[in-house]
Amino acid sequence: MIGNEKKRLNWIVPIWLTTSHSIKSSSANVGALQLSKKCREMEVLGEQGDVDAVKEMMEEISDEFVAVRSALLDELAGVEQTTV
């Protein structure tokens, strides 16, 4: 079972690293600096081949992404209310 999990992670980690690279710049552009920092940390861990640490960072980044998305939607809702 553990071997299968490692194989799955070895397959999915490159996808997450590519995604985190894209999110890193985009999040910095909208002021989500903590998310950008976490994405950079995950890139470094991926370059080092630390699959277990990347797995942990995936969860952290996912949680942070949800928080940033919520904050941005709240901000947009506020802007829309003031322009109506």
N, C-alpha and C positions, 0 to 999 in steps of 0.2 A: 504494500500500500504506500509506504513512504517513497519507494522508487517511482511509482506512478505520479505522485505529487511533484517530485523533483522534475520529472519529464514535462509535466504540464507547466510548471513554473519556468523551466528553460525555454519553453515555446512562447509563453505569454510575456515574459520579461522584456524582450526586444520591442514588443508592441507598446508596452507601458513606457519604455524609455523614449521611444519616438513621440508618443503622446505627451509625456511630461516635458519634453524639449519644446514642443509647440505651446503648451500651457504656460511654461516658464516665462516666455516673452510676453504673451498676451496678458497674463495676470499682472505682470509688472506695469504694463501700459495702462491698466485700469486702477492701479494703486493697491492691488492685492499682493503686497510684498512678501507676506508670510507664505502664501501659496507658491510664489515664485521661488523663494528660498528653499522650500521643501522639494520642489521639482529639481532644482540644481543639485541638492543633496542626493536625490535619487539617481540622477545622471552619474554622479561620481561613484556611488555605490555600484551601479551597473557596470561602469567601466572597470571597477575593481573585481567584478564577478561575484559579488556578495549577494547571492540570490535570496538568502533568508532576510537580509536587511532590506533588500528591495521589496520583498513581500510585505514587510512591516510598513515601509514607506508608502506602498500602494494604498493601504488602509488609511494612513494619515492624510495623504493627498486627497483621497476620495472624500473624507470627512471635511477637509478644509475647502474643497471645491464646492460642496453642498452649501457650506456657510457663506462663501463668497457669492455664489449664485443667488442665494436668498437675499443677501444685502444689496446686490445689484438690482434685483427685481423690486425690492422695497424702494430703492432710490428712483428707479424709473416710474414707479407708481406715484411717488411724490411729485416728480417733475410733471407727469401727465395731469395731476390734480391742479397744479398751479397754472397750467396753460389752458385749462378748460374754462 
